[in-house]
């Protein structure tokens, strides 16, 4: 599923990754930031579960949470943290600290004072579960591991953490396809239709539900086929986006594109 997730993000990334190029240097600050946000996001559901009002979330000391997360990184990810200097850790902490006010505010907005919201119910279920289930589809020959797979309303809800910010509404399209692929695996594993999933956006503190439609499933099937073609050696077209400038493969990708343009 990591390969399929990479395809949803950028098909060219999958192409270079399958040819032995690493997407991240293990100690790059962008990757360490990803790990920090991921670990912090794992605590969001506990906050919502233990909060009965917005004031409860506002009273949480997010700076202490950040410092504790930074301290835990070297224990959880010893290899990744081995080459990170104290100066880099300090710089990273300041970067993540700049996100905290927005994260806290967005989490408070997901607490309702009168009735228990659906997000609060989901947060409670997430907090009560500590397994990352292994899902495999014989039919699709695809494997995936969601952050959680919740048993809810006689069905299942796959949950995943993304370390980006949420869009203004709903979820990003590549995240919709990723959660759909996890839903399809859960369906084959448990024999029950899965109609929705949940994306936790670590960088903005949003819990976003994604309803799964037939067109999403159709796109996932196409993505699986195209990902296999890429693994077999077919280079996909380059799709420009705002993320290209910070991509680890940007220099390589631009060279390939320039060479191709000379022949067409």
N, C-alpha and C positions, 0 to 999 in steps of 0.2 A: 504493500500500500504506500510505502514511502516513495517509490518510483512513480506511482500514479498521482500522488499528491504533488510531486515535483512537476509532473506533466501539467497538472491543472494550473500551477504557478507559472511555468514557462517551459514550453516544449524543448527549447534549445538547452535549458539547464539539464534536462534529462539526457539529451544527446551527449553533452560533454561529460556528464557524470558517468554514463555507461562506458565512456572511453578512457576511464581511469583518472579523470581530473576531479579533484576534490572541490566540493561546493564551498566549504569553509575551511580556513586554517583553524585547527582545533582551539587555538588560543586567541583568535581574532576578537576584538572588542565587540563587534556586531554579533558574533555568535554567543559570547558570554552574556551580552545584554538579553539575547533571546532566552538563555537559560534562566536568568534572573526573573524575567517577566513570567516565564512558564511556572517557576516555583511559586511566585507570588500569587498567580492566578489560582493555584491549587488551594489557597486559603480563602478565596472569595466566598465560596459556598458556605464555609463555616461561619463567616461573618454574617451572612444573610440569615442563616439558620438561627443564630443566637440573638438576632436583632428583631425587636418588636416594633420599632419606630425608626424614623430617619435619624433621630438624635443618637440612637445606639451606634449607627454606622459612623456618624460624625465624631463620636467620641473615641473611635479606634485610633491608636497612635501608628499611623502608616510609616512614619520614619523609623520607628523601632522595628516594625515588620520588615522594612527594607534592610536594615542593618543585620537583623537575624538571618535573613535570606542570604545576604552576602557572606556571613560567617559560615553558613551551612554549605556553601557551594563547593569548597575544597574537600569536604567530606563526601558529598554526593557525586561530584564530578572531579576526582583527583587528577585524571589525565588531562582534562581540558584546562584545569586551573594551574597546572604545573608551571607553565611559562608566563603566567600573568604577574606583572610587577605590582608593588604596593601603589605606585603612582597611577597605574592603569585602573586598579580597583577603585581608587579615590575618584578618578575621572568618570568611571562608569557609574558609581554611586550618585554623583551629581547629575548625570544625565537622566537616570531613572527617577531621581528625586523630583525632577521637573515634571514628571507625569503624574505624581501622586495626588495632587489636588483634583485633577480631572477624574482620575480613577475613583477617588473617594466620593466626589459629587455624583458621578453616574451610578455608583452602587447605592447611594442613598435614594436616588430617584426610582429604584426598583423595589423599594420597600413601601407598602401601602399601610396607612395607619388604621384603616377600618377592617377590611377583609384580608385574609391571607392570599397573596397573589400566587399565580401559577409559578412564577419564578421562585418564590419562597418555598413552594412545595418541591420543586425540582432541586433547589439548593439543599433542602433537607434530605432528599434521596441521595444526592451526590455525597453528602457528608456521612451518610450511613453506609456507604460502600467504599471499599478500598482496593478493588480489583480492576485491572486493565485487561479485559477479556480478549483472548485470542480468537479471531474469527477467520474462517477459511471457506471459500466457495470452490467446490469441485467443478461446478459447471463453468465458472469464469476463470478458474485457476488463479485466483487472487486471494491474498491474505491481508488482514488489517487488524489493528489494535486500537480501538477508541479509548479515550481517557476513561469513560464510564459507559456502561450500557444499562440504562434504567428500565426496570419493569414498572410500567405505568399505564393505567387504564386498559388492562388486558392486552397490552402490546409492549413494544420496546422503543426506547428513545436513545439513540447513540449520542454521546457528548464528546466534543473535542475542544482543545484549547488552541487558539491561534494567538501569536504574540504581537499581532498588529492592532491597529485601531479599527473599530467597527465603522461601517459606512453610516451615512445619515439615517438610513432605514434598512431593515433586514440584514442580510449577510452579503458578503462579496460573492460574485458568481463562482469563482474557483472554490470557495469554501462550501457553497451550496452543492457543487458536484462532489466534493470530497465527502461531505456528510451523507450525500445520497449513496455513494459507493459503500460506505459503512452500513447504511440501512439495508442495502441489497445483500451484503454478507450476513447481517443479522437475520434477515428473512430466511435465507437458505439454512442457516444454523438452527433456527427455532421454529421454522414452518409457520410463521405468523406475519401478515403484512405489516410493514413499518411505514408510518405515514408522516413522521416528522423527526427532526433531530435538533440538537442545541449546540450553538457555537459560543464559547466563552472568549471574548476579546480581552486579552490581558492588558494591553496598553491603554485601553480606555475604560475598562471595568464594566463592559456591557455583557449581558446574557441575552443572546438572540436566538429565537426559535425559527427554524426553517421548515416550512411545509414541503413535502416531497411530491413532485408531480411526474406524470408520465414522460414529459419532455426532458426532465432532469435525468431520468433513468436511461432514456435514449442517448443522451449526450455522454453518459458514463460508458455505455457500451461502445460508442464510437471512440472515446478516449482510450479505452483498453486496447482496441484494435490498433490505433495510431501509435500508442506507446510501444507496442510490440514491434511495429515497423521501425520505429526509431532505435530500439535496442538492436535490431537486426542491421542497422547501419544507415537508414534513411535520414538525412538531415532535414529537419523541419524548417519552414520559412521563419524569418525573424519578425517578431511582433514587438514594435517599439512601445515602451511604457515608461512611466515616471521612475520605475524601479531599476531601469537599465543602468543608470549612472552609478549606482552603488553595487551592481552585480559583480561577483567575483570573476565571472566569465566575460565581462564586457569587452576587454581588450581582444581576446581571442575571437569573440563573436563578431566584432567590428572588422577584424582582419578577414575573416571568412566571407563576410558580406561584401567587402571591397573587392576581393578576388573574384567573387561571383559576378559582380557588376561589370568587370572587364570583358566578360564573355557574352553579355546580353545587352 
